[in-house]
């Protein structure tokens, strides 16, 4: 393979963007793989629009605690949360850099925090900006930012973690989900890590990170067989020296970009080594993955179920169908099991085949039918302009793998598109 | 149910016109061990946390109950209405708005399971609801019925009406569908093309085609059996829960082969104005369950139907300042059916012995109720066997 064919360019665009956008595919078609990958890895700057109004932390926080106002806080957080979801939907629909959005969503699912638990939309918004800034940066820096992130401090109760009464929630997830994973630490390590993070909190006045030295436990700890008076950053550093941290990041990337199945042990070790050698530079890891034979293997085409965001947003980014209102998109995300800023648990969205159930399948079908309906008679001009020519070119563009069901007998570009959207093959990327 | 029992029941039916039709339809293809009337479970989710103490009023400690709930206790005059006192009901009275359920209690076909909960109660709606739906305390998306039904039968396991959550029916081994109503479902499935499940495709497409064929097959079954549905007879419950149970009744009567139906009544999170809010909801519930039971009897389906309510938690014993109650712990469950052994199960709430948060203690683990359904109703192995079962069925 010297230069990318249309189908190969499509694969790269669909896996790293939002929808197989014709223009993006055409830009990459004919380029050598490394060059195309560099193009993806150097996205244009992505400006975010101003956020909707959100009640500031200092006003919301007392309401959350006060029994009589809890309901008000909840109602407000719900409404503002929906506005914030609509803000991200808008970002996803309009961005010039779908790769940035996709990576932000990836990290949101890696370092989860939810509206449900925090009831602080303004903090979730700031967390989103932080994830964006670090999305293609350095994993160490990202981890350190996450540990200081106010939404995370509330979500995993870090702000309640003080010398007199340590709270283990964040420390446990840091070890179990964010870094080395279960089986590589003891309960005593969790307790030690929790103590190292004592005093890391949220400033009640402005909702920013604050370190309260008087709440910090300076005592000598033993963490992963090392002894010392540790603070949170020391813990992170020790975790980054453990080989499992890079390996687990690699596994998550594999499932996002390559396949639900696998990865092979030697692939994990090789990629993790390269990741660590690059001092946790995220772009380097992505470069390794997107240039790898595994990423390009024929068996790994069209083998990932599109996430709700990929399906809802990607389809209308690909094809200029009329778009639904943002609020409807927010609602559809909920029905399809991907409430933005609100993953179901600290483990995030399971993803993969889990996206498809009898109920989500119907919602997906209804959405696709709704946007692609309209006059299918080729002689009637509906104003819908499709870039691909009827026939094989449409198939190659709209589907990652051949359709499961037979194609319509009646010719016509719009009818074919409508029919391909109904095919199970449209649900995979 | 064996065949003789079924025939006896069918023969006893007033609606004579329908009997031969059933037999005619089912005799030719009847296997050696016929199961014309397989057992059904109808789960009623009382969403928001139903208050136990205003569902069954504790006459045995009424003055103390009034003291804790000066504004939201059932008013005194109700006490004089003898008819709401439950016979052999441990000095408890049915909430008057549930009066439609009275005859079923008297017939011995209604059971109340009291003090149901789990150790170390969690007072978050979402977390506690997840625990109830999954019978698990760790995050999982396997509903409790996914541990029971896959061994019980193949194909369709359950139908969820109204709500959008599969809840107890979620999980990869459970084949369940959600619908607003059979009619709406059929209109939605018009958009889904038939497809052959195909294991030779990649795992993602193989999963997709499998789920899609399930949807299409459920849709075909509904279209065939309910295209010209056998009428269920008069139905007077017009609330939302009433409509949902009407749909369930239609599907059972028309022979849809789902062993479980899940309906939902939302609004039990009564932090304010509880008396009015909860009474309304209970009235909807009572009227709907009564209509459902009468319909099942009319069609000879009552003996093989078990209705079971559940709620994510009960409520605080003491009322709050807004005339409501906050999230609590132990609650109660209702079980109804022609094969139900009516009566009280578990211990009556002890208002004088509360936990640190002012909540009722549990004395029955909710998984005992699930185990009872698994073992004594569906005759499956009991995933929660070590907790034992209850003899309400």
Interface residues (C-beta under 8 A of the other chain):
Chain A: X67 X68 X71 X116 X260 X261 X299 X302 X303 X304 X305 X335 X344 X345 X346 X347 X350 X352 X353 X354 X356 X357 X358 X359 X361 X362 X365 X366 X369 X401 X404 X405 X422 X423 X424 X425 X427 X428
Chain B: X126 X139 X141 X160 X164 X166 X170 X172 X175 X176 X177 X178 X185 X188 X189 X191 X192 X193 X195 X198 X201 X202 X203 X204 X205 X207 X208 X209 X211 X212 X214 X215 X218 X271 X320 X321 X322 X326
